[in-house]
Amino acid sequence: MKTHKQKRDPLGLSWIGAGMIFLCNPLINIIDILPDFIGLLMIMHGLSKAAEVTDHLGDARDGFAKLAVVSAAQTCIVFTLPFNSGSYIMLMAFTFSVLSAIFFLPAVSHLFAGFSYAALRTGATAPGAVPSRGALRGKNKKYSSVTALQVLTYIAFFARAAGSVLPLIPTIFVSHYVGQGGVDWAEYINILYGLSCIVVFAVCLPWLLRFRRYIKGICADQTLTNTLWQKYTDEILPNKGYLTAKRMRTILILSAIACGLCFCIYFDYVNMLPGILSASFLIVIFAYLKQDYKKFALWGIILSVLTGAVSILHEALLIHYTGGLNNYTPDSFALGVKHASVLYPRIMIACAAEAIFTIAAYAVLLYLLHQMMDAHIIAYTGQFYRTEDQSALEITRIRKGLRQRMLFTEAIGGIALLLNGAYASLAPWFPAIWILGGLFVALFTYGMYTVYSFMNENLYARILRNY
C-alpha cells in the first residue's frame, strides 16, 4: 500500500533537491565537509525512474554518475594532502575543478532540458517556471524564469570551484629577493578562504533555495509526475529483466571499484587508502541488494560500518604511533616512539579487527552476488532460445563460467585481505608486504571485473539489447 508521500512523488524526484544540499558548501582546496558523491548518489536515485522514460534525464543521470566517480576519487586524494607541498595541493584543486566542470555542466543542462521536454509531452506547466514559497502553498502565486535558475546554477558551480582554487594562487609566487625578507603568503590563506566561503554561501544558498522550490513545483505537478509514472509502470516495470540487468551492471561496477580500494599504500606506515573508502562503496552496494536480500544485506551494511569505524581507529593509532602528521621519520614505525609498548598492541588488535570485519563483509557480498546472478541465469537465459535443450545447455555453460570466476575472485580476495590485515604484525620485519598485498588486490579487482565482463557479455547486455 502506497503512502501519501509516495502518491505525491511516485518517481522520487524530491531526492534531487535533497542531494543538491551536498553541492552547495564551500571547498577548502579539495577538502569537502559534505562529500559531493553522497549528494550525487541521492540525485541519481531521484532520477532513476524518470530517466528510464526520458532520454535527457537519462543523460543527466549518467553525467551525475561520472561526477560521483570524480568526487569519490577526490575524497581519496584528500588523504595524501598532509604529505605534499602547496603546489601539489593547488594542482589537485585545479584538476578536480576542471574534471567536475566537464561532467557537471552537461549533466545540469540535460536535467533542465529533460523536465522541459517532459512538460511539452505531457502538457505540464511546473517545469516552465520556478514558484515562490507562497506559490507552493497556494497563496502568493509568483513565478520566476527557469532560464535564470539555470544560469544561477552555473554561477554557483563556478563560484564554488573558484573558491577552492583562488586562495591558493598567492602561494606559488616567489617573493624572496637578495637583501630582502620573503613574504609568507601562507599566513593569508585562511583569510582568503574565509572570504571565499562568504562569497560561496552568498551565491549558493539563494541558488539552493530556488532550485529546491523548482523541484518541489515539479513534484506537485500531478500531470507531469502521474504521466511519467504511468509510462514507467506500463513500459518498464513489466520487463523485470531490463531493470535487473541495469541494476546488476551498476552493482558489479561498484563492486570492482570497492575491491580496488582495498589496496593499502603506506607512507611512513600510515595508509593513504584507509578501509573507510572501500566500506563506503560496500554500504552503497548492500543498499542496492537490500531489495532482494533484506536480512543478509542488513548484515553486510553492519559489517561495512564496523569496517569503516575500526579503519578510522586504526589510522588514528598509526598516526599517533609515528609521532603525528608533522613528525614522520622513516624508522619511527620500527623503533617506536612514546608509549610504543601500549600503542603497538592496540594497533595490532585494531588491524586484526579491521581485517576480520572486511573479510566478513566481502564474504557476504560475494555470496549474495553469486546467488543473485545464478538466479538471473536461470530466470532470463531461456528467453533467447526456442528449444528447452538449447536453453538448458546455455544455462549450464553460463553457470559454470560464473562459478569458476567467482571461485577465483573469492580465493584471491581472501589472500589479499589477509595480507592487508597482517601488515601491522609483519611490517617491522617485512616492510615491502604492502607491495605483495597490492598485487593480490589488483588480482582481486581483476577477478571481480572478469565476473562483470562475463555476465554482461553473456546475459545482461543481451537483455538490454533485446529490450
N, C-alpha and C positions, 0 to 999 in steps of 0.2 A: 504493500500500500504506500503510495507516494505521500510525502509530507507536503504541507502548504508551501514551504520553501522550494521544494523540488518542482511543484507545479508552476511557481512563478519563474523559475530559472531552470528548466529541464535540461538545457545544454551546459549548465555550469559556467556560464560566461562571467559570473561575478568573481571567479578565481583570477581573471585577468587584472581587474582593478586591485585586488589584494596583492598579487605578485608584483605590481608596479611599485609598491611601497619600498621594496628592496632595491629599487633602481634610482632612488632619489636622494640617498645620503651621500655626503661628500667622501672623496677618496683621499687618503694620505699616501702619496705615490701610488702603490698598487695595493695598499692595505685597505680592506673593505670591512667595516664593522658589521654591516648587514650583508652577508655574502650574496652576490648577484645570482649565482646559479640556483639558490633556493627559490628566489622570486621567479626566475626563468622557468623552473620546473612547474611552478604554480600556474604561470601563464600558459605553458604548453598543455597542462591539464585542462585549463579553461577552454582552450581551442580544440581539444581532442575530438569532440563530436562535430562541431561546426566545420572543422577543417576537412572532414570526410565528404561534405556535400558542397563545399565552396572552394574552388581552386586557389583563389587569392589567399584565403585563410589557411589553406594547406601550405602554401609557400611561406606565409608568416610563421607558422608553427615550425617549419624546417629551419627557417632563419634563426628563430629563438633557440632551437636545439643546438645549432652550431655555436651560437653565442654562449650557451650554457657550457659547452666544452671548453671554450676560451676562458670563461670565468673560472671553471674548475682548475685549469692549468695555471691561471693567475694566482689562485689560492695556494697551489703547491709552491710556486716561486717565492711566495711571501716568506717561507721558512728559510730561504737562502739569503735574505737581505742582511741579517746581522753579521754576515761573514764577508761582505763585499763593500766596495767603495761607493762614493756618491755618484760617480759617473755610471756605474753599473745599475744603480737604482733608477737613475734618470732614464737610461736606455730601456729598462724593463717597463717603466711607467709609460714612456712614449710608444713602445712597441705594442703594449696591450691596449692603449688608447686607439691606435690605428686599427688593430685587429677587431676591436669592438665596433668601431665605426663601419667597417666593411660588412659586418653582419647585422648590426642594429638598424642602420638607416633603411635598407631594403625591407627588413622584417616589419618595421613600423609602417612603411609605405604600403606594403601588402595588407597589413592589418586594417588600415583605414579604407583602402580600396575594396577589401573583401566585404566589409559591412556596407559600404556604399552600393556595391554590386548586388548584395543580398536584398537591400532595400528596393532597388529597381525591379528585381524579380518578384518580390512579394508585395510591393505596394506599401511598405512600411515607411514611417516618417521619422522615427527616432534617430537613425544613423545620419540624418541630414543636418542635425543641429545639436548643440551642447546645451542642455537645460540648466537653468539656475537651480539653486537649492529649493526655492519656492515652487518652481515648476514641477519638481519631483513630488512635492506634497500637494499639488493641485491648487496652489494659491497664486503666487506672483509668477505668472507664466512668461518669463523672459528667456530668450534663447540667444546663443552666440554662434559664430561660424565654426564649423568643423575644420575648415582650412586654417583658420587662426590657431586652433588647437594643435593641428599637425605641425605648423611652423614652430609653435611654442615647445612642442616635444623635441624637435631638432635642436632648438636653442638650449633647452635644459640638458640634453645629452652633451653638447659641445662645452657648455659651462662646466659640467661635471668633469669632462675629460681635461679641459684646460686647467681646472683647479687642482688636478692631480700632478700636472707636469710643470706649469709655470713657476711655482715656488722653488723648484729645484734648479732653474736655469742660472741664477747668480752663482751657484757653487762651482760652475765649470769655468768661470772667468779667473784668470791668473792675475793677481794684483800685487805680486812681490817684485819690487824694483830695487836696484842697487842703492843702498843707503837709506831705504825707506822700509817701514814696517808693513807687513801684509795685513790686508783686511780679512777677517774671518767671517765670511758670508754665512757660515753655519749658524751664527748667532741670530740671524734674521729669518731663518727658515720657519720657525714656529710662528713668528708674527705673520709671515706671508701665508702660511697655511690657515691661520686664524681668519685672515681677510678673505681667502678663497672660500672657506666654509660659510662665511656670512653671505657671500655672493651666490654660492651654490644653493643655499637654503632659500635665498630671496627669489631665485628663479624656479627652483624645483618644487617648492611647496605649492605655489599657485598653479603650476602645471599639474601636479598630482591631484589637487582638489578638482580641477576642471576635468581631468581625464577620468577620474572616478565617477563624476556626475554623468559623463558621456556613456560609460559602461552601464551605469545604473539605468540610464534612459533606455538603452538598448534592451536590457533585461526586462524592463517594464513594458516594452512594446510587444504585446502578445501576438500581433500579426506577424512580426518577424520571427520571434522565438518558436511559436507554435508551427509555423510553416517549415522552418528548418528542422524542427524536431520530428515533424510528420515525415519529411523526406528521409531523415535519418532512420526512423523506425521502419519505413517501407522499403528502402533500398539497401541499407547497411546491416541492420540488426538481423534480418533473416539469413544473411550469408555469414554465419558464425566463423567459417573458415577464414574469411577475409580479415576480420578483426583479430582472430587468433594469430594469423601469420604476421600481421603488422606488430602486434604486441610482443610476440616472441622474438622477432628480429631485434626490437629495441632492447628487450631483456638480455639477449645474448651479447649484444654490443656493449651494454653497460657491464656485463659480467667480465668480458675480456678486459675492459678498462680497469675494473676492480682488481683483477688478477695482476695486471701490470703495476698497480700502485702498491702491491705487496713488496716491491723491491725496496731494500734498505740500503741507502747510500749514506755513509757516515763521514762527517767532517769533524776531526778531533773527537771521534767516538760519540757524536750526537747525530741522530738520524735526521736527514733532511726531508725524508718522506715518512713521517710518522704514521702509525696504523690508523689514526683517525680519518685519513683521507680514503683509504680502502673501505673502512667501516661506513663512511658516509654513502658511498655507492651501494654497499650491501643493503643499507636501510632502504634506499630507493627501490632496489630490485625486489626485496621482500615485500615492500608495499604493493608492487605490481602483482606479485604472486599471491597476495592475501586473498584476492578474489577467488582463487581456485583451491588454495590450501591454507585456510584461515588459521588453524591451530599450529601447523608447522611453520608457517610464515611468521606468526607471532613470536615463536621461539627464536627464529632467525633474527628478528628485529632486536629481541632482548640480548642475544649473544653479540650482535653487532654493536649495540650501545655499550655493553660491557667491554668489548674490544677497544672502542674509542676512548672510554674513560680510563682504562688501565694504560693505554698508549700514552695519554697525556701525562699520567703519573710517572710512567717510565721515563719519558723525555725530561720531565722536571727533575727527577732524581739524577739523571745523567748530567744535566747542566750543572746541578749543584755539586756533583762529584768532581767534575772537571774544573771547578773554580768559578763558574759563571760565564755568561756570554762574552764578557770583555777580558777574560783572563785564561785563554786557552794556551796550553803548551803541549807539544806533541807527545810527551811522555806522561802527561798528567793522569791518563787513564790507568796505565800500568803501575805507576808509582803511588798513585793516590794522593789525596790532599787531606785537609782537615776532616775528621770524623769518618775516614775511609772505612774503618773497621765496622762502623754502624751502617753507612750508606751502601756499601757493596753488597751485603746480603739482601738488603731491601731491593736493590736493582735486580739481582738475580731472581728474587721472588716475583717482582713486577714483570720481568721479561718472560718468566715461565707462565705466569697467569695470562699475559697477553697472547702467548703462543697457543695456550690451551683454548682460550675463547676464539681466537682466529681460526684454528683448525676446526673447532666445532661448528662455527658459523659457515665456513666453506663446505664442510661435510653436509650440512643441512641444505645449502644452496645447490650443490651438485646432485644430491639425491632428488630434490624437487624438480630440478631441470630435467634430469633423466626420466623421471616418472611422467612429467608433463609432455615431453617430446615423444616418448614412447606411445602415450595415449593419442597424440596427434597423428602419428604414423598410422595407427590402426584405424582412426576415425576418418581420415581425409584422403589417404592414398588411393583407396578404391575408386574414387570419383574420376580418376584419369584413365581407367581401363574398362573395357566392355565385358570381359570374362572374369570369373572368380579366380581361375587359375593364374592368369596374368597378375591380378591384384595380389594374390597370396605370395607369389614369387617376389614381387616388388617390395611388399611389406617385410618379408623375411630379409631381403638384401639390405634395406634401409635400416632395419632394427639392428642387424649385425654390424653394419658400418658405424652406427651411432654408439653401440656398446663398446666397440674397440677404441674409438676416440675418447669416450668418457673414461674408460679404464686407464688410458694413458694419462689423461688430464688429472685424474684423481691421484694416481701414483706419484707423478711428478710434483703436483701441488702439495702433497703431504711432505715430500722431501724438502721442498723449498721453504715451507712454513716451519718445519723443524729446524732447518739451518738458521733461519732468522731468529727463532726462539733460543738457539744455542749461542747466539752472539755474545751475550753478556758473560757467559761462562768461559768461552774459548778465546775471546779477543785478546786477552793479555798474552797468550801463548801462540795464537794463530790470527794475527790482525787482518790477514787477507781473506778471512772467512766470508766477508761480505761480498767478495768477488764471486766465490763459489755459489753463495746464496743467490746473487744476481743472475747467474747463469741458469739456475733452476727456475727462478721466477720468470725469466724470458721463455723457457720451455713451457712453463705453466700457462703463460699468456698465449703462446703459440698453440698449445693444446686446446684452449678454450676457443681460439679463433678457428681452428680446424673444425670444431663442433659446429660453430656458427656457419662456416662456409659450406660444410656438408649438408646441414639441414636446410639452409637457404637454397642451395642448388637443387636438392632432391625433393623438397616439399614446399617450403614457404613461398619461394619465388614462383613456383608453378601455380600455387593457389592464387597469388596476386595477378599473374598473367591470365589465368582462367577467368578471374573476375572481370 
